[in-house]
Amino acid sequence: MSGAAPWPEAARAGAGAPPLAVSVPAEATDMAASIARAMAPLDPALVLLFGTPGCGMPELGIELRRRLGADCRVVGCSSAGEIGPRGYCAATVTAVGLPSASFRVGICVLRDQALVPASEWMAVLRRFHADFRPDLRRSVFGVLLPDAHARQEDVLTATLDAAIPGLPVVGGSSAEGILFAPSCQMVDGMIHSGAALFLLVETDLAVSEVLFSHFSPTDRRAVVTAADPHNRIILELNAEPAAQEYARLAGLRPDALTPTEFARHPLLLRTGKRHHVRAIRAVTPEGGLQLMSGTEPGHILTLGRAMDMTRGFAEMMDALPRPPLMVLGFDCILRRLALERAGMIPQMSELLARYRVAGFNTYGEQHSGMHVNQTFVGMALMPPEPG
Protein backbone atom coordinates (compact mmCIF):
# COMPACT_ATOMS: atom_id res chain seq x y z
CA MET A 1 0.00 0.00 0.00
CA SER A 2 1.37 3.41 -1.00
CA GLY A 3 1.01 6.49 1.18
CA ALA A 4 -0.60 4.88 4.24
CA ALA A 5 0.68 7.76 6.40
CA PRO A 6 0.51 10.74 4.05
CA TRP A 7 1.73 14.19 4.96
CA PRO A 8 2.25 13.42 8.68
CA GLU A 9 2.87 17.10 9.43
CA ALA A 10 -0.72 17.86 8.31
CA ALA A 11 -2.11 16.22 11.45
CA ARG A 12 -0.33 18.88 13.54
CA ALA A 13 -1.34 21.80 11.31
CA GLY A 14 -4.91 22.21 12.56
CA ALA A 15 -7.36 21.08 15.17
CA GLY A 16 -9.05 17.72 14.73
CA ALA A 17 -8.43 15.09 12.11
CA PRO A 18 -7.40 16.50 8.72
CA PRO A 19 -8.51 15.02 5.39
CA LEU A 20 -6.51 11.99 4.35
CA ALA A 21 -5.49 10.34 1.06
CA VAL A 22 -4.07 6.90 0.32
CA SER A 23 -3.18 5.14 -2.93
CA VAL A 24 -3.49 1.38 -3.30
CA PRO A 25 -2.45 -0.78 -6.31
CA ALA A 26 -5.47 -1.31 -8.55
CA GLU A 27 -5.04 -5.09 -8.49
CA ALA A 28 -4.51 -5.38 -4.72
CA THR A 29 -6.47 -8.30 -3.28
CA ASP A 30 -6.90 -6.54 0.09
CA MET A 31 -7.87 -3.13 -1.34
CA ALA A 32 -11.04 -2.60 0.69
CA ALA A 33 -9.32 -3.69 3.89
CA SER A 34 -6.32 -1.43 3.24
CA ILE A 35 -8.42 1.64 2.47
CA ALA A 36 -10.80 0.99 5.38
CA ARG A 37 -7.90 0.53 7.79
CA ALA A 38 -6.48 3.92 6.81
CA MET A 39 -9.84 5.70 6.83
CA ALA A 40 -11.44 4.23 9.96
CA PRO A 41 -9.70 6.60 12.44
CA LEU A 42 -11.29 9.54 10.60
CA ASP A 43 -14.85 8.29 11.04
CA PRO A 44 -15.26 9.62 7.47
CA ALA A 45 -18.34 11.41 6.21
CA LEU A 46 -17.17 10.70 2.66
CA VAL A 47 -14.62 8.55 0.85
CA LEU A 48 -13.87 9.50 -2.75
CA LEU A 49 -12.35 6.82 -5.00
CA PHE A 50 -10.45 7.64 -8.22
CA GLY A 51 -9.12 4.88 -10.48
CA THR A 52 -10.11 1.48 -11.87
CA PRO A 53 -9.99 -1.18 -9.17
CA GLY A 54 -9.43 -4.72 -10.34
CA CYS A 55 -12.21 -5.87 -8.01
CA GLY A 56 -14.65 -3.41 -9.63
CA MET A 57 -15.85 -0.03 -8.40
CA PRO A 58 -19.31 -1.24 -7.23
CA GLU A 59 -17.84 -4.10 -5.21
CA LEU A 60 -15.29 -1.75 -3.61
CA GLY A 61 -17.98 0.77 -2.72
CA ILE A 62 -20.21 -1.86 -1.11
CA GLU A 63 -17.36 -3.37 0.87
CA LEU A 64 -16.12 0.01 2.13
CA ARG A 65 -19.59 0.93 3.38
CA ARG A 66 -19.79 -2.42 5.14
CA ARG A 67 -16.47 -1.80 6.85
CA LEU A 68 -16.84 1.95 7.54
CA GLY A 69 -20.57 2.09 8.29
CA ALA A 70 -23.67 3.31 6.51
CA ASP A 71 -23.07 6.91 7.62
CA CYS A 72 -19.98 7.01 5.39
CA ARG A 73 -20.87 7.85 1.78
CA VAL A 74 -18.64 6.34 -0.91
CA VAL A 75 -18.37 8.01 -4.32
CA GLY A 76 -16.09 6.89 -7.13
CA CYS A 77 -15.24 7.39 -10.79
CA SER A 78 -12.77 6.18 -13.38
CA SER A 79 -9.62 8.14 -14.07
CA ALA A 80 -6.86 8.61 -16.65
CA GLY A 81 -4.31 8.57 -13.82
CA GLU A 82 -4.29 9.37 -10.13
CA ILE A 83 -2.69 11.91 -7.78
CA GLY A 84 -1.82 10.39 -4.42
CA PRO A 85 0.30 11.28 -1.39
CA ARG A 86 3.51 10.92 -3.44
CA GLY A 87 2.29 12.80 -6.50
CA TYR A 88 1.34 11.27 -9.82
CA CYS A 89 0.60 7.55 -9.71
CA ALA A 90 -0.83 5.02 -12.16
CA ALA A 91 -2.65 1.68 -11.95
CA THR A 92 -3.84 2.62 -8.46
CA VAL A 93 -7.01 3.57 -6.69
CA THR A 94 -6.57 6.80 -4.77
CA ALA A 95 -8.98 7.24 -1.86
CA VAL A 96 -9.70 10.61 -0.25
CA GLY A 97 -11.37 10.65 3.16
CA LEU A 98 -13.16 13.64 4.72
CA PRO A 99 -13.64 13.26 8.49
CA SER A 100 -17.17 13.62 9.83
CA ALA A 101 -15.93 15.87 12.65
CA SER A 102 -15.13 18.59 10.11
CA PHE A 103 -17.31 17.80 7.06
CA ARG A 104 -20.92 17.27 6.04
CA VAL A 105 -21.66 15.98 2.53
CA GLY A 106 -24.71 15.67 0.28
CA ILE A 107 -24.80 13.78 -3.03
CA CYS A 108 -26.94 14.52 -6.08
CA VAL A 109 -27.03 12.29 -9.20
CA LEU A 110 -27.73 14.25 -12.40
CA ARG A 111 -29.00 11.57 -14.74
CA ASP A 112 -29.08 11.24 -18.53
CA GLN A 113 -26.23 13.66 -19.09
CA ALA A 114 -26.10 13.03 -22.85
CA LEU A 115 -29.78 13.97 -23.22
CA VAL A 116 -29.16 17.39 -21.63
CA PRO A 117 -32.31 17.61 -19.48
CA ALA A 118 -31.33 21.11 -18.30
CA SER A 119 -34.78 22.01 -16.91
CA GLU A 120 -34.90 18.80 -14.88
CA TRP A 121 -31.33 19.36 -13.62
CA MET A 122 -32.25 22.90 -12.57
CA ALA A 123 -35.21 21.71 -10.50
CA VAL A 124 -33.28 18.80 -8.97
CA LEU A 125 -30.32 21.02 -8.01
CA ARG A 126 -32.47 23.73 -6.43
CA ARG A 127 -34.40 21.18 -4.38
CA PHE A 128 -31.18 19.40 -3.39
CA HIS A 129 -29.57 22.65 -2.24
CA ALA A 130 -32.67 23.68 -0.27
CA ASP A 131 -32.91 20.27 1.44
CA PHE A 132 -29.18 20.32 2.29
CA ARG A 133 -29.59 23.63 4.16
CA PRO A 134 -25.97 24.80 4.22
CA ASP A 135 -24.77 26.30 7.48
CA LEU A 136 -23.77 29.84 6.51
CA ARG A 137 -21.24 29.94 9.36
CA ARG A 138 -19.19 27.24 7.62
CA SER A 139 -17.48 26.97 4.23
CA VAL A 140 -19.50 25.32 1.45
CA PHE A 141 -18.32 24.19 -1.98
CA GLY A 142 -19.32 21.79 -4.74
CA VAL A 143 -17.53 18.92 -6.49
CA LEU A 144 -18.69 17.88 -9.97
CA LEU A 145 -17.74 14.53 -11.54
CA PRO A 146 -19.25 14.29 -15.06
CA ASP A 147 -18.96 11.41 -17.52
CA ALA A 148 -16.64 12.74 -20.24
CA HIS A 149 -18.26 10.56 -22.93
CA ALA A 150 -21.53 12.49 -22.65
CA ARG A 151 -19.76 15.67 -23.89
CA GLN A 152 -22.24 18.01 -22.22
CA GLU A 153 -20.12 19.63 -19.53
CA ASP A 154 -20.57 23.16 -20.90
CA VAL A 155 -24.37 23.01 -20.45
CA LEU A 156 -24.01 21.12 -17.17
CA THR A 157 -21.70 23.68 -15.56
CA ALA A 158 -23.79 26.61 -16.76
CA THR A 159 -26.95 24.99 -15.37
CA LEU A 160 -25.29 24.31 -12.03
CA ASP A 161 -24.02 27.89 -11.82
CA ALA A 162 -27.52 29.21 -12.51
CA ALA A 163 -29.23 26.82 -10.09
CA ILE A 164 -26.91 27.56 -7.14
CA PRO A 165 -25.35 30.96 -7.92
CA GLY A 166 -22.24 31.97 -6.05
CA LEU A 167 -21.27 28.45 -5.02
CA PRO A 168 -17.60 27.67 -5.71
CA VAL A 169 -17.50 24.41 -7.71
CA VAL A 170 -14.53 22.39 -8.94
CA GLY A 171 -14.47 19.06 -10.73
CA GLY A 172 -13.15 16.82 -13.46
CA SER A 173 -14.60 14.83 -16.35
CA SER A 174 -13.89 11.14 -15.99
CA ALA A 175 -13.05 8.37 -18.42
CA GLU A 176 -10.93 5.27 -17.97
CA GLY A 177 -7.25 5.36 -18.93
CA ILE A 178 -5.45 7.33 -21.62
CA LEU A 179 -7.45 5.55 -24.35
CA PHE A 180 -10.63 7.36 -23.20
CA ALA A 181 -12.55 4.19 -22.30
CA PRO A 182 -16.04 4.58 -20.80
CA SER A 183 -16.26 5.94 -17.28
CA CYS A 184 -17.75 4.33 -14.20
CA GLN A 185 -19.70 6.69 -11.90
CA MET A 186 -20.50 5.05 -8.55
CA VAL A 187 -22.38 6.10 -5.41
CA ASP A 188 -22.49 3.76 -2.40
CA GLY A 189 -21.84 0.73 -4.60
CA MET A 190 -24.41 1.61 -7.27
CA ILE A 191 -23.36 2.46 -10.84
CA HIS A 192 -24.98 5.49 -12.54
CA SER A 193 -24.10 5.18 -16.22
CA GLY A 194 -24.03 8.41 -18.18
CA ALA A 195 -24.64 10.54 -15.09
CA ALA A 196 -22.83 13.44 -13.52
CA LEU A 197 -22.25 13.24 -9.78
CA PHE A 198 -22.54 16.47 -7.81
CA LEU A 199 -21.45 16.76 -4.18
CA LEU A 200 -22.19 19.59 -1.75
CA VAL A 201 -19.49 19.78 0.89
CA GLU A 202 -19.79 21.80 4.09
CA THR A 203 -16.77 22.17 6.38
CA ASP A 204 -15.41 24.18 9.29
CA LEU A 205 -12.08 24.37 7.46
CA ALA A 206 -11.18 27.37 5.32
CA VAL A 207 -11.39 26.74 1.58
CA SER A 208 -9.90 28.45 -1.46
CA GLU A 209 -10.36 27.59 -5.13
CA VAL A 210 -7.13 27.16 -7.09
CA LEU A 211 -6.72 27.37 -10.86
CA PHE A 212 -3.59 27.05 -12.99
CA SER A 213 -3.11 26.95 -16.75
CA HIS A 214 0.44 27.08 -18.10
CA PHE A 215 -0.39 28.95 -21.31
CA SER A 216 -0.27 32.60 -22.33
CA PRO A 217 -1.98 34.06 -25.41
CA THR A 218 -0.01 34.93 -28.54
CA ASP A 219 -1.00 37.54 -31.12
CA ARG A 220 -2.29 34.87 -33.55
CA ARG A 221 -6.09 34.65 -33.66
CA ALA A 222 -8.78 32.95 -35.71
CA VAL A 223 -12.54 33.12 -36.02
CA VAL A 224 -14.58 29.90 -36.01
CA THR A 225 -16.49 30.28 -39.27
CA ALA A 226 -18.06 26.80 -39.33
CA ALA A 227 -18.51 24.23 -36.57
CA ASP A 228 -20.42 21.20 -35.36
CA PRO A 229 -21.11 22.28 -31.75
CA HIS A 230 -22.79 19.01 -30.70
CA ASN A 231 -19.72 16.95 -31.62
CA ARG A 232 -17.23 19.67 -30.60
CA ILE A 233 -15.70 19.92 -34.07
CA ILE A 234 -14.35 23.07 -35.72
CA LEU A 235 -14.91 22.72 -39.45
CA GLU A 236 -13.45 26.06 -40.55
CA LEU A 237 -11.15 28.71 -39.10
CA ASN A 238 -10.96 32.04 -40.94
CA ALA A 239 -13.09 30.46 -43.71
CA GLU A 240 -10.36 27.85 -44.33
CA PRO A 241 -10.32 24.13 -43.47
CA ALA A 242 -9.75 24.13 -39.72
CA ALA A 243 -6.71 21.82 -39.48
CA GLN A 244 -4.99 23.57 -42.39
CA GLU A 245 -5.48 27.05 -40.91
CA TYR A 246 -4.50 25.90 -37.42
CA ALA A 247 -1.24 24.45 -38.81
CA ARG A 248 -0.49 27.77 -40.53
CA LEU A 249 -1.09 29.73 -37.32
CA ALA A 250 1.10 27.35 -35.31
CA GLY A 251 3.88 27.35 -37.92
CA LEU A 252 3.53 23.62 -38.54
CA ARG A 253 3.09 21.39 -41.58
CA PRO A 254 -0.45 19.95 -41.79
CA ASP A 255 1.03 16.44 -41.70
CA ALA A 256 2.88 17.28 -38.46
CA LEU A 257 -0.25 17.78 -36.35
CA THR A 258 0.17 15.34 -33.48
CA PRO A 259 -1.08 15.19 -29.87
CA THR A 260 2.31 16.58 -28.83
CA GLU A 261 1.88 19.67 -31.00
CA PHE A 262 -1.75 20.08 -29.95
CA ALA A 263 -0.59 20.11 -26.32
CA ARG A 264 2.13 22.68 -27.08
CA HIS A 265 -0.13 24.99 -29.12
CA PRO A 266 -3.69 24.93 -27.71
CA LEU A 267 -6.49 27.23 -28.73
CA LEU A 268 -7.65 29.73 -26.10
CA LEU A 269 -11.12 31.24 -25.69
CA ARG A 270 -11.29 34.51 -23.79
CA THR A 271 -14.14 34.86 -21.29
CA GLY A 272 -14.11 38.03 -19.25
CA LYS A 273 -10.51 38.77 -18.33
CA ARG A 274 -9.30 35.15 -18.52
CA HIS A 275 -8.28 32.88 -21.39
CA HIS A 276 -9.60 29.30 -21.13
CA VAL A 277 -8.05 26.39 -23.03
CA ARG A 278 -10.04 24.66 -25.76
CA ALA A 279 -7.83 21.58 -26.19
CA ILE A 280 -7.59 19.76 -29.52
CA ARG A 281 -8.01 16.00 -29.42
CA ALA A 282 -7.51 15.05 -33.09
CA VAL A 283 -7.84 16.00 -36.75
CA THR A 284 -11.02 14.59 -38.27
CA PRO A 285 -10.94 12.72 -41.61
CA GLU A 286 -12.54 15.78 -43.22
CA GLY A 287 -9.79 18.11 -41.99
CA GLY A 288 -11.67 19.53 -39.01
CA LEU A 289 -10.41 19.83 -35.44
CA GLN A 290 -12.01 17.63 -32.75
CA LEU A 291 -11.98 19.53 -29.45
CA MET A 292 -12.39 18.45 -25.83
CA SER A 293 -14.71 21.39 -25.07
CA GLY A 294 -17.57 23.09 -26.84
CA THR A 295 -17.17 25.67 -29.60
CA GLU A 296 -19.54 27.65 -31.81
CA PRO A 297 -19.36 29.70 -35.00
CA GLY A 298 -18.28 33.23 -34.15
CA HIS A 299 -15.93 32.28 -31.35
CA ILE A 300 -12.61 34.10 -31.57
CA LEU A 301 -9.78 31.74 -30.62
CA THR A 302 -6.20 32.68 -29.81
CA LEU A 303 -3.20 30.42 -30.23
CA GLY A 304 -1.58 29.67 -26.87
CA ARG A 305 2.09 29.46 -25.89
CA ALA A 306 3.29 27.01 -23.22
CA MET A 307 5.00 28.41 -20.11
CA ASP A 308 6.86 26.75 -17.22
CA MET A 309 4.46 24.26 -15.61
CA THR A 310 6.24 23.72 -12.30
CA ARG A 311 7.23 27.26 -11.36
CA GLY A 312 3.78 28.70 -12.02
CA PHE A 313 2.12 25.89 -10.07
CA ALA A 314 4.35 26.49 -7.04
CA GLU A 315 3.71 30.23 -7.17
CA MET A 316 -0.05 29.62 -7.21
CA MET A 317 0.11 27.31 -4.19
CA ASP A 318 2.44 29.62 -2.26
CA ALA A 319 -0.11 32.42 -2.72
CA LEU A 320 -2.70 30.55 -0.59
CA PRO A 321 -3.50 32.23 2.74
CA ARG A 322 -2.16 29.23 4.71
CA PRO A 323 -0.48 25.92 3.85
CA PRO A 324 -3.21 23.43 2.88
CA LEU A 325 -4.14 20.33 4.83
CA MET A 326 -5.13 18.93 1.43
CA VAL A 327 -5.90 20.18 -2.07
CA LEU A 328 -8.61 18.17 -3.80
CA GLY A 329 -7.23 18.41 -7.33
CA PHE A 330 -8.35 17.73 -10.90
CA ASP A 331 -5.52 17.82 -13.44
CA CYS A 332 -5.93 17.41 -17.21
CA ILE A 333 -4.39 14.25 -18.65
CA LEU A 334 -2.81 16.36 -21.42
CA ARG A 335 -0.77 18.23 -18.80
CA ARG A 336 0.49 14.95 -17.37
CA LEU A 337 1.39 13.63 -20.85
CA ALA A 338 3.28 16.85 -21.61
CA LEU A 339 5.22 16.48 -18.37
CA GLU A 340 6.05 12.87 -19.23
CA ARG A 341 7.39 13.88 -22.65
CA ALA A 342 9.49 16.59 -21.00
CA GLY A 343 10.85 14.18 -18.38
CA MET A 344 9.40 16.36 -15.59
CA ILE A 345 7.09 13.92 -13.82
CA PRO A 346 9.43 13.62 -10.77
CA GLN A 347 9.59 17.41 -10.32
CA MET A 348 5.82 17.83 -10.61
CA SER A 349 5.15 14.86 -8.33
CA GLU A 350 7.37 16.43 -5.69
CA LEU A 351 5.31 19.62 -5.86
CA LEU A 352 2.00 17.74 -5.74
CA ALA A 353 3.19 15.90 -2.64
CA ARG A 354 4.57 19.06 -1.04
CA TYR A 355 1.23 20.84 -1.36
CA ARG A 356 -0.76 17.72 -0.39
CA VAL A 357 -2.71 17.37 -3.63
CA ALA A 358 -4.97 14.33 -4.03
CA GLY A 359 -7.25 13.66 -6.99
CA PHE A 360 -7.11 12.38 -10.55
CA ASN A 361 -6.25 13.13 -14.18
CA THR A 362 -9.24 14.26 -16.19
CA TYR A 363 -10.61 14.81 -19.70
CA GLY A 364 -11.81 18.32 -18.85
CA GLU A 365 -12.02 20.45 -15.74
CA GLN A 366 -14.82 22.50 -14.22
CA HIS A 367 -14.70 25.69 -12.19
CA SER A 368 -16.85 28.80 -11.72
CA GLY A 369 -19.48 27.76 -14.26
CA MET A 370 -16.88 26.94 -16.94
CA HIS A 371 -15.67 23.75 -18.60
CA VAL A 372 -11.99 24.02 -19.59
CA ASN A 373 -9.05 21.87 -20.68
CA GLN A 374 -5.30 21.53 -20.02
CA THR A 375 -5.83 23.16 -16.64
CA PHE A 376 -5.36 22.24 -12.99
CA VAL A 377 -8.32 23.11 -10.79
CA GLY A 378 -8.74 22.31 -7.13
CA MET A 379 -10.12 23.23 -3.75
CA ALA A 380 -7.54 23.94 -1.04
CA LEU A 381 -8.67 22.84 2.43
CA MET A 382 -6.86 24.89 5.08
CA PRO A 383 -6.98 25.33 8.87
CA PRO A 384 -9.49 28.01 9.90
CA GLU A 385 -8.16 31.54 10.18
CA PRO A 386 -6.62 32.07 13.63
CA GLY A 387 -8.80 33.89 16.09
N, C-alpha and C positions, 0 to 999 in steps of 0.2 A: 504494500500500500504506500502511495506517494503522498507526502505532505500531511501525515497524521497529526502533527503538531505545528500547524502553520503560524507564522508570524507571532512567536511567543511573546514578544514585547507588546503586542496589541492588547493582551489581557490586562496589562498594567496601565494602559493608556486612558481608560475611562472606567466609570463605575459599572458594576454588573458584568454579565457575560457579553463579550463582543460577538458579532457575526463570525462564522467559521466556514472555511472551505477545505475540502479534501479531494484528491484525485485518486481514482482506483483504476487499475487496468480493466479494459472493457470486457475481457474474457475471464476475469477473476471468478472463481467458483464460490468464494465467500463474500461477494460484493455487498449484498444487503447487510450481512453481519458486520463487515468492516465499516460501512457508512453509518450504520446504526450505533455502533460502538463509539464512533467519534462524535456523533450528534447527540446522543442521549444526555450528556451533562448539560446541554443547553436547554433541555425541555423545549424543543423548537416549535414555533408557531407554523413555520414553513420550511420545507426542504425543496430546493430547486435542483433539478438534474439536467445536465447538458452532456450529450454524447450518444453513443449507440451501444448499450450494454448487450453482451452476448446472450444474457438470459432473457432479454426482451424488456422494453420499457414498462409495459403493463405489469408484468410479473414483479419487477423491481419495486414499482410503486405500491403494489398490494403488500409485499413483504415488509417494506419500510413502515407502512402504516400499522401493520401487525406488531412490529417491534417497538415503534415509537409512540403508538397510541392514536386513537381516532381524532384527537384534538390537533394533531400535526397534519397539515395539508401537504401533499406531495405533488409537485408540478414538474413535468419534464418535456424536453423536446430534443430532436436530433440536432447535430451540429456538424460544421465543416472542420472542426478542430476545437480544442478546449483551452481555457486559461485557468491554471490551477495555482497552488501556493508557490510553485517554482517557475511560473511563467507559462509560456506556450507548452502545451503537451498534446499528444495525439494518441488515438486508440485507447482513450480513457473515458471514464464517466466522472465529470467534476460535479460534486455536490456542494451546494451553498446552504447553510443553515442560519435561520434568523431566530434568535431566542425569544420565547414568549414573554419574558420579563420586560423586553424592550420593544416588541413589535406586535401589531395586530394586522391580519391579512384577510382580504376578501378576494374571491375568484369569480370571474365572469367569463363564460364561454360564448364567443361571438361566432355563430354557426354560419355555414354556407358562404364562406368568404368569397369564392369565385363568382357567386351569383349577385354579389354586391347589394344585399338588402339593407341599404343605408337607413331607411326610415325605421325598420325594425331594430337595427343596431342602436339608433338614437334613443328609442323608447327603452330598450333594455338597459343601456348605459345610465340613463337618467334615473331609472328605478333602482338600479344596483347602487348608484352613488347615494341616493336618498336613504335606502335601507341600511347602508354601511354606517351612515352618520359619523363622519370624521370628527374627531376631537380637535377643535381649532387651536387648542393649546399645544398640540404636538405637530410634528412634521408629517406631511402626507405626500406621497408620490405614486405614480403608476408605472407598471412594467408591462410592455406589450410584446407578445411572442407570436407573430403571424406565420402562417405557412407560406414560404416563398413561392411555391408552385402556383398559388392562386393569383399572384401578380396584381393584387388590388390594394397594396399598402398605401398608395397615395390617397385613395378615397377613405380607407379605414382610418388613417391618422387624422385626416381633416374632420371626419365624423366624430371621432373621439374628442378632438379639440373643441368642437362646437357643443358636444353634449356635456362636457365637464370643463368649461373654460377656466384657464388659469392654473390648471393642474400640471405640474411638471411630469412629463412622461418620457421614459427611455425604453428602448427595446431593440430586438434584432430578429430579422427574418430567418427562419430555420429551414434547412434541407440537409440531407445526410451526405457527408463526405464531399470531396472536391469535385466529384462527378455530378453533383446536384441531384442526387437520388431523392425520392419522396421523403417528406418529413413525417415525424411521429409526434403528435401533440397529445400529452397525457395529463390527466388530472385524477389523482387518487386511484390510480390503477386503471382508469377508463380512457380509451383512445377516442379522440375527437378529430376525425379525418377532415381535412379542409377547413378547419376552424382557426380562429385567432384567439389566443388566451390573453386575457387582460387581468392584471392583479392590482388591487389597491393596497398600498402598504402604509400603515401609520406607525410612527416610531417616536420615542422620546430622544433619539439621537438627532444631531444636526445633519442636514443633507444639503448637497450642492451638486447640480448637474454639471458634467464635464463633457467637452466636445473638442475633438482635435482632428483636423484634416491637414495633411502635409502638402497641400498644393496652393500655389498662388496664381492669379490670372495673368495671362499674357495679353498682348494687344491684338491677338488674332481672334476674330469673331465670325460667326456664321448664323444665318437665319434658317430655321427649319421651315422649308417651303412645301414639304409634303411628308406625311407621317401616317402610321397606323397606330394610333394611341392605345388601342386595346391590347395589341401584341408588343407594345413598347419598341416599335421599329421606326427609325428615321429613314424615309425613302429618298428625300432630297435635302441637301444643304445648299443654300445660295443658288437654287434652281439647277443644281448639278447632282448626278448620282452621289448619294451620301458618302459611301466609302471612298470614292475617288476624290471628292472635295475635302474630306477629312484628311486623307493622305497628303494632299497638297498643303493644307494648313499646318500639318505636323512635320512637313519636310521629309516625308517618307515615300518610298515606292508603293503603289497599291498592292503589289505582291509581297510586301514586307509587313503587312498588318497582322500582328500576332498578339496574343494575350499580354506578352511582355510590353509591347509598345502601347497597347491600350492602357495598361497600368501606369506607364510613364507619362502619357499624354491624354488625360481624361478630358471630357467636356464638362464645363461648369455652367450652372444656371444661377443667375443672381436673383435672390429674393430679399427685398429690403436692402440691408447693408452687407449681407453675407452671400458668398458664393457657395453653392451646394454642388457636390459631384454628381454627375449623371454618367455612371460607369458604362463602358462598352463591353458587352459579352462576346460578340462575334460579328463577322460579316455575313449577311444572308446570301443565298445563291443569286439573288437578283441585284446584289451590290448595295443593299441597304445596311444600316447599322442596328444590330439588336442590342438594346440597352437593358440595364438592370433596374431602371426606374422609369416612370412615365414621362412622355414628351408629347407636345402638340404643335401643329403648325403655328408659326408666329413666334415661337420661343426663340430668344436670342441666346446662343451658346458661345462660351468663350473657351479657348484652348487653355488647359492648365499646365503648370510647370511644377515638377516635383521638388520639394524642399527636404531638409534633413528630418527624418522621421523621429529619431531618438531625442535630439536636443529639444525640439518643439514639444514633444510629449512630456519631458521632464519639466520644462518651464511651466506648462499648463498645470501639472500636479503640484509643483512648488508654490503656485499662486493660490492654492486652497487656503481657507482661513486657518485650518489646523490639520496636522497629519491624519489621514483617514484610518479608521479601524478596518475598513474594507471599501473597495470600489467595485460595485456590481457593473461589469463592463461588457460591451458588445462591440466587437472589432471585426471589420470587413475581412473576408478571406483573401481578397485581392491585396490588402496591405500585408498580410502574413506571407503570401506568395512572393511579393516584391522583396520583403526582408530576407526570405530564403535565397532568392536569386542573388542578393547582394551580400550573402554570408553574414547577416547581422542578427540572426535569430538569438544567439547568446546575449548580445547587448540589450536587445529589446526584452528578452525574458528576465534579465536582471532588473530592468526598470519595472516591469509588471510585478515582480515579486517585491521589490522595494516599496512600491506604493500599494501593495496588498490588493491587486486586481484579481477578481475571479469572475469567469463568465465563459463566453464561447465566440467562435468565429462565425460570421453571419453572411447572408446574401442580401444585405440591405439593413440599414439602421434607421431607427425612428427617434425623433426628439422634437419637442415644441411644435407638434402638428405637421412635421415634415418627414418625408421618406427620402433618405440620402444613400450614397454609396461611398466606398473607399474612405470611411470615416470611423473614428473611435468615438463612441458615446458611452456615457456611464453615469451612475449616481454614486457620489462619494458619501459614505456614512461616517460621520465624525463624532467625537465626544461633544456633548452640549457645551455651549459657550459658558465659560466660568462665571460664576456669580448669578 
